[in-house]
Amino acid sequence: MDDAMFNTLSEYITAKILKQPGRSLNLQEPLISGGLIDSFSLVDLALFVEDTFGVHIDDTELNADTFDNLEQLISLIEARR
């Protein structure tokens, strides 16, 4: 796992989406199924991922199967690089 990528994603989610910059996320914490991220925030996160990491995320991938925790998201990004 890429620690820098984890930190970048975690900081964005906690500061911009959750509005809790002091909060820490763990790799397996459920973002969508746990109710932390709603559909609007999911689109914002996908755009952030695309802009920051230079990868394309298909609309069909914006779901709990690919975006539910940071481990899944990092794996998706790494596979696209």
N, C-alpha and C positions, 0 to 999 in steps of 0.2 A: 504494500500500500504506500502511496505517495503522501508523506506527512504534510508537505506544503499544500497539496491539493485539498487534503482533509481540512487543514486550518483555514484555507481560503473559503471553502464551502461552508464550514461551520460558522465562521465569523460573519459571512453574508447572511446566512439563515437566522442566526441569533440577533444580529443588529438590525437588519433591514426588514425581515419578515416577521419575526417574533417580537421585535422591539424590546429585546432583553439582552443587551450587549454583554452583560456579565455572565450569562448562562453558558454552560458547556453542554455539548451534545456528545453522545458516544456513537461509535460506528454502527451499532445495530438499532439505535433508537428509531422506532417507527414514526415517520414524519407524516405520512398521509393517513394510514390506518390508525395512528395514534391521535389524529385530530390537530396536529401542530400546523400543518399546511393545508390550506383549502385550494380550490381549483384556480382562483385568481392568483394566489401566491405561487402555485405550481407553474403557471405560465411565466411569471416574473423570474422564478428560479431557472427555468429552461432558457430564457433569454440571457440571463447572467452566465450560465454555463457555456452557451454558444459564443458569447462575446469574449468571455475570459479565457476559455480553453480552445477556441477555434474549432469546435466540433458542431455537427448538425444533429439536432434531436427531432425526430419525427413526432408529429402530433399524436400518433397512435402509441407512442412510448410514454406519454404523460399520464402514468397510472401507477398504482401501488406495486405492480409487478416489476417495474424498472426503477422507480423513484422513491420507494418507501423508506429507504435508509441510506446513509452516506456510503456504506460499503457497496450497495448496488449502483449508486450514482457514480462513484469513483471507477468501478469496473466498467460501466458503460462508457465513460469518458476515455479511459485507457484503451478500450477496444477500438474507439474511433480515431485515436491519434495515429 
